[in-house]
Amino acid sequence: MSNNHDDDPELEARQLALVKWQQQSMETGEKVLIIFEGRDAAGKDGAIRVLTEHLSVRNTKVVALAKPSDRERSQWYFQRYMPHLPASGETAIFNRSWYNRAGVERVMGFSTPQEQEIFLREAPTVEAMLIEGGLTIVKLWLDVSKDEQATRLKERRDDPLKILKSSPLDAAAQEKWDDYTKARDLMLQRTSTALSPWICVRSDRKHKARLAILSHLAHTLAPPKLAATVPPADPALLFPFDSAALKDGRLER
């Protein structure tokens, strides 16, 4: 069921800009991949919901893959993601992505150190090849504080309507907070490139984070005249990754 945003002109203005952008991108044959990554309960689902609310159902697909099958585990790691990439005029949104290998798989030991190292080495090359083939990639890392994560995970457990968001891995999100921090830091450092940078979003304030994300997408994807109808993202909430962010407080420790 669609949410009613009649009382939220800021959100509606951004959604309208993205609807107009998608109308053009469908005509011009643009291919767009938006990757949402982040800690558990960082707000990926909600951000994707407001992003896709008014976009074309036919030309927009949200991809959230289950854990790989035995057959998929025997394939080249990126192989199972390739069929889900967008064709001409389409936008694909990955709710978690191949970066699972740099996050949960690293922390929980679901892949070997060698497999993880190969991934970190290959990911920038694979993305460069896709971009050179005409794909636009936007990578968003949603960052949440430990206390806010704990609050949101408790809400999942206590609210019957949120029970389907719960996962056996939720407990590890808090117990292995420091391990996830180290994995995030390494991933951002190794896979944020000039061609395919990570954009970091401070997501403790869900609504503000969503506005920032939609602003960034409008300014990144839409033609300048259309992007100008939307204010830029708040740089205190959304910023391109650089190594200083690991130490200056912009990313949670």
N, C-alpha and C positions, 0 to 999 in steps of 0.2 A: 504494500500500500504506500502511495506517495505521501511524503511529508508536506505540510502546508507551510510555505515560507513567506506568506503574504506580509507578515510582520517583520521580515528580515530583508530590507531592501539592499543591504550590502551583499548578502549572499546571492540574492536574485540577480543583481547586476553582473556578478561574476559568472553565474550560470548562463545568463543570456549571452554574454560575450563568447562563452565556449560553445553554445548552440550555434551561434552565427559562424564561429570558426569551423565547426564540424560541417556545416552546410557547404562551406567553401572547400574544405579538405576532401569531402566526398566527390565534389566535382573535379578537383584537380588530381585526385588519385593519391593523395598523401598517405603514407603508412607510418603509424605512430605506435610506439610501445612505451607505456608508463609503468615503471617498476616501483611498487610500494614495499619497502622493507622497514624493519624496526623491531624493537624489543616487543615481547608479548604485552598486549594491552596498551600499545602506544597510540592506538586510534586509527589503524589502517582501514578497518571495515567502515567506520563512520565517514572517513574522508572519501573513500571510494563511493559510498552511497550518495553523498551530496554531489560528487563529481558526475556520476552517471545518471542522476535522477531525470534529467530532461534530454539526455543525449539519445541518439538513434539506437534502438534495441538491436536492429539488424546490423548496424555498422560498428557497434561497440561490444566487445566481449571481455568479461572478467574471468580470469583464469586463476584458480586456486587448486593446484594439483595435490592429490593425496600422496602418501609415501610411495616410493617406486616399487614396482613389482620385481620379482626375481629376474624376469627377462629384461626389464629396464635397467636393473643394476648391472647387467652384463654389457650394456651398450656404452658408447661414448657418453660421458656425463651430460652434455648439453642436448643430446639427441631427442630426448622426450619433450623438450620445450619447443623444438623447432616447428612442429605442426601447429602450434598455437600462435605463431607470429602473424601479424596482420598482413592482409593482401591490400591491393590498391583501394583507397578510400576507407580503410578500416582503422580503428583504434583498439589495441589490445591493452588490457590492464592486468598486470601480474600482481596478485595479492600473495606476496612472497614469490620467490623466483629461484633461478639457479644459485642465488646467493645463500640458499640454505646450507650449501657446502661450507661456506665461510662462517656460518653462525651456529645454528642448532646442531649440525652434524659435527662440527669441531668441538663444541662444548660437551655434547653428550656421547661422543665417540662413535657416531654412526658411520663414519668413514675413516680411512687411515690417514696418518700424517702425510704420507706420500700423495694420496689422492687430493688432500687439501692443498698441498703445495702446487700440484699440477693445476688445480682449479685457479688459484690466485695468479698463476703465470699465464693461463690460457684466457681468462675472462676478458682482459682488456683487448686481446687480439681478436677474439670472437666478436666482441661488440664493435670493434673497428671495422671488421669485415661486413657486419650487418649495416653499419652506418654508411659505409662506402657503397653498399648495394641499394641505398635509397631509403633506409629505415631511420626515422627520428626516434631517439631513445632519451627518455627523461627518467633519472633515477632519484627517488626520494627516500631518505632515511629519516624516519620519525623517531625522535629521541624523547624518552619520558624519564622522570625522576623515580628513584626507588620507592619513595613514600607514595607517590601518585600511582605507581604500578601496583603496589600492595593494595591500595584502596580499590582500584578497578578490578583486580583479581578477586577480591572479597565480594564485590558486587556481582561478579559472574557466578560465584558459588551460591550466593544468597537469593538471587533473583531468578525465579523459574523461567522467565522469558529469555534469560541470557545463558541458560544452562548449555545450549548447543555451542556456545563459544568456549566452554571449558575444555581443557585438555589435560591428559595425564602429565604433560610437561609444564603445566602452570607452576607447580611447586618449585621446579628447578629454576624458574625465572628469578625467584628471590634468593634461593639457596646458592645458586651459582652466578649471582649478580656480577661479581668481579671477573669471573671467567668470560661471561658474555661481554663485559666491557673490553677485555683484552682482545677478544675475537672481533668485536666491532672496530676497534682502533686499527688492527692489522688489516682488516678488510678495506676500510676507507683509505688507508695509506697505499695499499697495493693496487686498488682497482678504481680509484678516482683519477681520471686522466683529462687532459685538455679537450679531447674529443668526446669523452663520455664521463663528465664529472658527477660526483655525488652532490645532491642538494640536501642539506640538513634542516630539519624542522623541529623546533622545540614544541612539544605537543601536550604539555601539562594542561594548558587551557585549550580544550578541544575546539571550541568555536573559533577562536582567534587563529588556531593552527589551520583549520579548514579554509578560512578566508585567505590566509597566506598561500596555501597550496593552490587554490583556484586562481589567485592573482598571478602566481608564478607561471602556471600553465598557460594562462591567457597571454602573458608577456613573452613566453617562450615559443608558443605555437602559433598564435594569431598574427596576422599582418599588423604592422605598426599602427595604422589608423584605427583598427578595431581594438588593439591592446590598449590604446590611449584612453579608451572609455572606462578602464579599470585602474584603480590606484595600484602602485607597485606593492609587492609584499613587504611587510615590516621586516627590516633587516635584523632586528633583535630576535625575531622568531624564525626567519628562514634565510639561509646563507649558503653559498657554495663551500664545500669542505676545503679546509687547508689545515696543515699540520698544527698550526697554533691553536686551533679549536680544541685540541686534545688537552691543552694545559691552561687555557685562559678562562675556563668556566662555561663556555658556550655549549659544550657537550657534557652530559652527566657522567660523574665518576662513580 
